[in-house]
Amino acid sequence: MFTVALVLAGLAALLHVYIFVLESIRWEAPATRKTFGVSEADARVTKPLAFNQGFYNLFLAIVTAAGIVAAGSNRAVSIALIIAGVGSMLAAAVVLVASDRSKARAAATQGTLPLLALLALAISSL
């Protein structure tokens, strides 16, 4: 089950790298604006905020990836880093839906893989 947790955490990290690309690199692109429901004018104004938020997503992915890499040498460190990374991803998804119910779909997309990774990690520790 630990391997399943690693795979799920890896998928969550990849998703958050993709979110980083959208928010920090492609924020003003028409497809990205459509994904986030942001007008061209609003994208221009919110670009610095999105840029910063994208890096938060990237850093969560990096912490999670570090945990996956550490699995080969130190399981305790691996688990701690994975919990920090995917736990923060899941917490961010909860905050997103709690702050705006219309963002439930985005929160589910952002939070499902981290939740499953945490569950698999918990089961592997039994």
C-alpha positions in Angstrom: 0.0 0.0 0.0 3.0 2.3 0.5 3.8 2.1 -3.2 0.2 3.0 -4.0 0.6 6.1 -1.7 3.8 7.0 -3.5 2.1 6.8 -6.9 -0.9 8.8 -5.7 1.4 11.4 -4.1 3.3 11.6 -7.4 0.2 12.2 -9.4 -0.9 14.9 -7.0 2.5 16.5 -7.3 2.3 16.4 -11.1 -1.2 18.0 -11.0 0.2 20.8 -8.8 3.1 21.4 -11.3 0.5 21.7 -14.0 -1.5 24.2 -11.8 1.8 26.1 -11.4 2.2 26.3 -15.1 -1.3 27.6 -15.6 -1.1 30.2 -12.8 2.5 31.4 -13.1 3.3 31.0 -16.8 0.1 30.8 -18.8 -2.2 33.0 -16.7 -3.2 35.4 -19.5 -3.6 32.7 -22.2 -7.2 32.3 -23.4 -7.4 28.6 -22.5 -6.2 29.3 -18.9 -8.6 32.2 -18.5 -11.4 30.0 -19.6 -10.4 27.3 -17.1 -10.4 29.7 -14.3 -13.3 31.8 -15.5 -11.3 35.0 -15.6 -11.7 37.8 -18.1 -8.8 39.2 -20.1 -8.9 42.5 -18.0 -9.1 40.6 -14.7 -6.2 38.3 -15.7 -4.1 41.3 -16.4 -4.9 42.7 -12.9 -4.6 39.5 -11.0 -1.4 38.2 -12.8 0.9 39.0 -9.8 -1.4 37.2 -7.4 -1.7 34.2 -9.7 2.1 34.1 -10.3 2.6 33.9 -6.5 -0.1 31.3 -6.0 1.4 29.2 -8.7 4.6 29.0 -6.9 2.9 27.8 -3.8 1.6 24.9 -5.8 5.0 24.2 -7.2 6.6 24.2 -3.7 4.0 21.7 -2.5 4.8 19.5 -5.5 8.5 19.8 -4.7 8.0 18.8 -1.0 5.9 15.9 -2.1 8.5 14.8 -4.7 11.3 15.0 -2.1 9.2 12.7 0.0 8.8 10.2 -2.8 12.6 10.3 -3.5 13.4 9.8 0.2 11.3 6.6 0.2 14.2 4.6 -1.0 16.5 5.6 1.8 14.5 6.9 4.8 10.8 5.9 5.2 10.2 8.1 8.2 11.5 11.2 6.3 9.5 10.1 3.2 6.3 9.9 5.1 6.8 13.2 6.9 7.5 15.1 3.6 4.6 13.4 1.8 2.2 14.3 4.6 3.4 17.9 4.6 3.1 18.1 0.8 -0.2 16.3 0.1 -1.7 17.4 3.5 -1.2 21.0 2.5 -2.7 20.3 -1.0 -5.7 18.8 0.7 -6.0 21.7 3.1 -5.8 24.2 0.3 -8.7 22.4 -1.5 -10.8 22.5 1.7 -10.1 26.3 2.0 -11.0 26.8 -1.6 -14.4 25.2 -1.3 -15.1 26.7 2.1 -14.4 30.2 0.8 -16.5 29.7 -2.4 -19.0 26.9 -2.8 -19.0 27.5 -6.6 -15.3 26.2 -6.6 -16.3 22.7 -5.4 -15.3 21.1 -8.7 -11.9 22.8 -8.7 -11.4 21.8 -5.0 -12.4 18.2 -5.8 -9.9 18.2 -8.7 -7.2 19.7 -6.5 -7.9 17.6 -3.4 -8.8 14.1 -4.5 -5.4 12.7 -5.2 -3.9 14.2 -2.0 -6.7 12.7 0.0 -6.3 9.3 -1.6 -2.5 9.5 -1.0 -3.0 10.3 2.7 -5.5 7.4 3.0 -3.1 5.0 1.3 -0.3 6.2 3.5 -2.5 5.7 6.6 -3.4 2.2 5.6 0.2 1.3 4.8 1.1 2.3 8.4 -1.4 -0.1 10.0 
